[in-house]
Amino acid sequence: MTETYGETYEVIVIGGGAAGLSAALVLGRARRRTLVVDAGEPRNTPAAHMQGFLTRDGMPPAEFLAFGREEIKGYGVELVRDRVVEVAPGFAVTLASGRVLKARRLVVATGLKDELPDVPGVAARFGRDVLHCPYCHGWEVRDQAFGVLATTPLSVHQALMVSQWSKDVTLFLHTVAESELSDDDLRRLAAAGVAVVPGEVAGLVVTDDRLTAVRLEDGTTHAREVVFTAPRAVPQIGLLQRLGAELQETPFGSYPVVDGNWQTTVPGVYAVGNAAGFGEQVINAASAGYRAAATINGELLMADLDATP
């Protein structure tokens, strides 16, 4: 029995964030028939602005993506708002809408989701005055009173990092026991002037739509203007797993093993952006998409030449 597919593309890009759109732009300019499948769930939706991207510093993420979608359209790249639900061997891609497409190469740019600590007020304020990345937001909240909500002993590192943007930093240990901090942790926290407060956090105090304090379970409050915390990163790599891509454990979860050009251990499948690692900021994700796309174009060219009699 011969399977029947819909349209065939040279490359299907799964995910329409910075990494996926960057890959699509390069592929479109290389005259490759390319489709972007975008579920429309970018990780940085809660943020009003993105920072650290040269010439785009301060641009709202939604505006950045809108520009990107217009750019790829100019090179003939197609984009559909849909979700990939399955990828079969041979790169038969099934969409939630029921369409089944075929590709010669795949770029997986499905990103990750942030699971926030289950503390009242954290989710509602995330991206405003509850933050996670000092490189993304530190300048905008510099010199304010910072709190750091610990989720693991690694939160000590976050507290030390944010002390570069404010000299008024308090580390709330929350569910981390003081005994879990090493001597080096305590020494560095003291050197940075970071106050350490044990006890679980009960919630955030918000006054006139502004974060004003952190409230502990014992009822005490600590005046703070900004809270940093580290969400649990959940990579969206189910498709890669089902394709048999090798994974590696990191302190931030399981991510695919990739080479220097972002190819996974499955030939023809590339993982870029936060689908390949926790620390890929927007500018890094765009760079990864570019490199993967350039590699794919060269591969396809050589494969076609070698197949020519």
Order of alpha helices (4+ residues) and beta strands (2+ residues): beta-alpha-beta-alpha-beta-beta-beta-beta-beta-alpha-beta-alpha-beta-alpha-beta-alpha-beta-beta-beta-beta-beta-beta-alpha-beta-beta-beta-alpha
